[in-house]
Amino acid sequence: MASCCNPDVFTWIQNLPPIAQWKANSMSICICSSSSSCSSYPSLNLSVSKNLHSSTISISIIADFSVPVPLWASKPLNISSKRSKLLDEEAISCLMINVIKDVLSYGSNKNNCLIRFPKLESISGFKDIFNLPFLTLALLICIYEAPVDLRSSCLNTLKKELTSSQLREASKLLMKLLGSNLEEQWMRSINLAITNWIIELQATHRTLVKTPSPMFSYALATFGLWKVQLYCPVIAMDIENSSNHSVDERLLFSLNYHQLEGVIQFNYKVIVQEKWINVMVNIDNIRCNIIRLLNETLMNERGVGADDKHFPSRVSLQVTPTIQSNILSVSVSKSTENPEREIEMERGIESSFDPPNSFLGLKVSVGETMTMSMKPWKFELSVNGYSGALNWFLHDSVDGREVVSSKPSKFALINPKAWFKDRYSSVYRPFTRQGGVIFAGDEYGEKIWWKVDKSAMGKTMEWEIRGWIWLTYWPNKHRTFYNETRRLEFGEIFHLNIS
């Protein structure tokens, strides 16, 4: 039986005695249990076992019932030649890469990936970075493999561990080690599992518990750049509004198995003036993509294809200094929109003779034609208190209404030439070919700047970037009257040295 539950896998492995001192062929530790007592209830254990025919060991995850149920096993690991430790640095690195690859294997991308790490001793906070993939793998195993007796309590335990501040910080460090491409695969693998978990909970009509990190985001500040990276399964986003029409299962399948991937990047600059300090922030890149979590074959077989999915309909960002005692003023560089209109007047006069005893009839007809060019995305820059607010609204290209706050007419829904039909292939599409949007500095390079009192010189100021992203579904190729809008909220803190 395993020792009492302890999710610090790294420390446990490091403290394992040399194999010559083992009193049995295996040793194990409890990762999570179906009860607060590990001794008398089934648990999910991490086990280390001797390989009797070679000088290697294997690490496995098992469901510890009266008859243990193996759920996962590592590749064989070479035993360290040093007597003080069971595994050396190379074996630890191989084990970690093994676990990461197995987490990635739960995603739809089955391509073999190359993972390399620097020397482990040079990686700050390696213990938590090492523990994170193990607990993530345990989460995926719980969702897909674990017996029912273990699943609920273990998922709750792992949820608390993975959303702790300690492991959230480790997540940022791991993402940096993996690099952007593997980071995306990692998050798609995890959010596919979370999507399946939420669908299962909805199917059993149970109250939807908070899932482990339904929205994962992290902040990076370096070299004059503030960056927020975020991922969220669409099914975990709040529903703002939806039509009263029922949604068929195949369409629901396609809508559910996508995730939002977003990048928020601002350039910042501190300029010291004679009497005050200017802190200037301007848009570098705002990117939102809706990415499928399953391969195209499954989307076509069980859903209505990958082209019927949500699209971004509004993006709202707010940049705020959290302590405002040193702020003198805030300004923006873009005026309120003042669009030009071209008006054409047509006048005609018709006269006719009316019957006797009546006035001469004079008919005047005036025709007015108004034309105005309009971009699908309207951008607004405003100030709320000492917060700079940036908003992008998608507008219906036919009637000019905001998409996020309106619903398409039934005529538009059945009209094959409506702007939202074939919306990812039309030359006039307001999205990228993949269905996302990019707002870059070439068109949206406006600035927000704060005048800061010189007493802030040499201090560190805290700034918050909050954001809201709305995703809307209007039918694309699938015939349906169903439509909905979902919303995601996020926030990250940055620290800026005033010098």
Buried (B, 14 or more C-beta within 10 A) or exposed (E): EBEEBBBBBBEBBBEBEEBEEBEEEBBBBBBBBBEEEBEEBBBBBBBBBBEEEEEBBBBBBBBBBEEBBEBBBBEBBBBBEEEEBBBBEEBBBBBBBBBBBBBBBBBBEEEEBEBEBEEBEEBEEBBBBBBBBBBBBBBBBBBEBBBEEBBBBBBBBBBEBBBEEEBBBBBBBBBBBBEEEBBBBBBBBBBBBBBBBBBEBEEEEEEEEEBBBBBBBBBBBEEEEBBBBBBBBBBBBEEBBBBEEEBEEBBBBBBBBBBBBBBBBBBBEBEEEEEBBBBBBBBBBBBBBBBBBBBEEBBEEEBBBBBBBBBBBBBBBBBBBEEBEBBBEBEBEBEEEEEEEEEEEEEEEEEEEEEEEEEEEEEEEEEEEEEEEEEBBBBBBBEEEBBBBBBBBBBBBBEEEEBBBBBBEEEBBEBEEBBBBBBBEEEEBBBEEEBBBBBEBEEBEBBBBBBBEBEBEEEEBEBBBBBBBBBBBBBBBBEBBBBBBBBBEBBBEBEBEBE
